[in-house]
Amino acid sequence: MRGRKCNGPARKKKESQFAAVMKRLKRNKFAMAGLIIIILLILIAIFADVIAPYGYAEQDLKNTFASPSATHLCGTDKLGRDVFSRLIYGARESLLIGFLSVLLAASIGMVLGAIAGYYGGVLDNVLMRFLDIYQSIPNILMSMVLATALGASTQNTILALGISTIPLHARILRSQFMTLREQEYVEAAIATNANDFEIIFKHVLPNAISPMIVQITMSLGLSILAGATLSFLGLGAQPPSPEWGTMISEGRNYLRNYPYLALAPGLCIMVTVLSFNLLGDGLRDALDPKLKD
Amino acid sequence: MMAQILEVKNLKKYFQTPGGELHAVDNVSFRMEAGTTLGVVGESGCGKSTLGRTVLHLHESTDGKIFFQGEDITRVDKKKLKALREDMQIIFQDPYSSLNPRMSVSEIIREPLKRKGGRTKAELDTDVERLMDLVGLAQRFANSYPHELDGGRRQRIGIARALSLNPKFIVCDEPVSALDVSIQAQILNLMKDLQDQMGLSYIFITHDLSVVKHMSDEISVMYLGQMVEKASAAELFYHPIHPYTKALLSAIPIPKVNIERKRILLKGEITSPVNPKPGCRFAARCAYASEECKAPQTLEEVEPGHFVSCCCSKKFI
């Protein structure tokens, strides 16, 4: 291992660490499968307009409930809309809900967690007791209440999911900050005149970020699932939106005769959530800098 | 006469705990000359590390005075503290937790210099190279991460970091107790060489008595936050006075067979440092304890340069 290091010009550190993580991740077949599926999904979501053979609201009332065929890969629904195209546009909706709600939750949660964990004391106590109360309300219930109060729409689903999952992120970063600020390298930094900003962003955060990345990856899957749940209940994305949960909700009425109407979006949700979880699990191992290559 | 680098007068550091006030450092006074090493020994939890950290302002002192190069630094403002920290540094015990695992060797050594400012990138590179040479770290490790190196090399990184700001005074908090014996000797010799080259003053905290004998000009023995005895290294080892020091020294293993020696075995547990009673803290375990020991003890010079905090010291000389 030591022989690998040489006197050559210093590589850019970020790249080399990223490369090391990727190298370890590559060894985990399941995580790689998850990563590839997620990348594909993202590409599908971005290029939905190009890939989808039909528009998501394009109706063909003469051709409702068509069976899967070459023209309609997954058949058509009660309005003659192409299910395959709707699934493709649905990826866009679902991923958007997942990414934006997690972005919202993680950015607020991390700031709160970092402040509570680093400064401790009364501030920590106040923040954490507040989050305790917050967390005693079941996640899905809070999202439902928020979604109902704000009105059912995709944006409000994102807000509701984001707001209700803030404590998860806050807690993880807080516990990381609490352990890490006691480390001797933080003391060494203080002894060499580092200010709070440098300590937080150079010494504590980089070492706290691994569990956060894992948590964020996992919550992406969970948020997509929760988003679909809200839509299924009629509190999230509204028809004619092709959100997968909405599609299941519409398809469930025809479950007996046309099961693929609900099964296809259900399968999409399952594969997506599974991919995020597999990737999250793989990242947990790959991100540990102390792990030997 | 050599210049005085550090003087500590009646230094106290109490921590508030749920059970009451924990007297981690209680009424410790000493002075040390520039270029010398003061060894601080004692068992775990006796306040050695807290003493070192309080002197460095990593803990705020509860009471007492600290003078650095004749100047009162007990309470200083931010600007003064910044300047002070360039003169006073620390080397940590654990070479694993004292280095940021996400920073490469050169980044760790460079950081304090970079923060100080006033150097170009090329100058910083030269400085890092110079420091790595100084502590005997091969340049090929510059881009390695700490976890790729062994304990000795890691401790050299810690030393290089402490030296980067060109300090005059370093608190060494058990710098070798986490290392293998063979590596210990290397690091200790390195520290001695650096002291000679740069005229450094060390407070050398350890519980390893043979190490402290090798390193120190003067040794002070701590027990439950108090300094019980202080003398030159030779004097303390050949003529200990305080019963605790005697017991401590009798615990040093001697690598000889069939040697006749009297081991002093201490009875009982170390008493709690939370809300301690006045009087000698060692009395509960001392074979010579009497009524007198319930009065507060003071560190007194019983022989030139030999200080003992024991009311019965006359009996033991």
Chai-1 contact restraints between the chains, C-beta under 6 A:
chainA,res_idxA,chainB,res_idxB,connection_type,confidence,min_distance_angstrom,max_distance_angstrom,comment,restraint_id
A,K5,B,R140,contact,1.0,0.0,6.0,A-B,restraint_1
A,K5,B,N143,contact,1.0,0.0,6.0,A-B,restraint_2
A,K5,B,S144,contact,1.0,0.0,6.0,A-B,restraint_3
A,N7,B,Q139,contact,1.0,0.0,6.0,A-B,restraint_4
A,N7,B,R140,contact,1.0,0.0,6.0,A-B,restraint_5
A,A10,B,N143,contact,1.0,0.0,6.0,A-B,restraint_6
A,Q183,B,S97,contact,1.0,0.0,6.0,A-B,restraint_7
A,E184,B,F92,contact,1.0,0.0,6.0,A-B,restraint_8
A,E184,B,S97,contact,1.0,0.0,6.0,A-B,restraint_9
A,E184,B,S98,contact,1.0,0.0,6.0,A-B,restraint_10
A,Y185,B,S98,contact,1.0,0.0,6.0,A-B,restraint_11
A,Y185,B,L99,contact,1.0,0.0,6.0,A-B,restraint_12
A,Y185,B,N100,contact,1.0,0.0,6.0,A-B,restraint_13
A,A188,B,S98,contact,1.0,0.0,6.0,A-B,restraint_14
A,A191,B,R85,contact,1.0,0.0,6.0,A-B,restraint_15
A,A191,B,I90,contact,1.0,0.0,6.0,A-B,restraint_16
A,T192,B,P112,contact,1.0,0.0,6.0,A-B,restraint_17
A,N193,B,K82,contact,1.0,0.0,6.0,A-B,restraint_18
A,N193,B,R85,contact,1.0,0.0,6.0,A-B,restraint_19
A,N193,B,R115,contact,1.0,0.0,6.0,A-B,restraint_20
A,H203,B,N100,contact,1.0,0.0,6.0,A-B,restraint_21
A,P206,B,R102,contact,1.0,0.0,6.0,A-B,restraint_22
A,N207,B,R102,contact,1.0,0.0,6.0,A-B,restraint_23
A,P289,B,P101,contact,1.0,0.0,6.0,A-B,restraint_24
A,K290,B,H147,contact,1.0,0.0,6.0,A-B,restraint_25
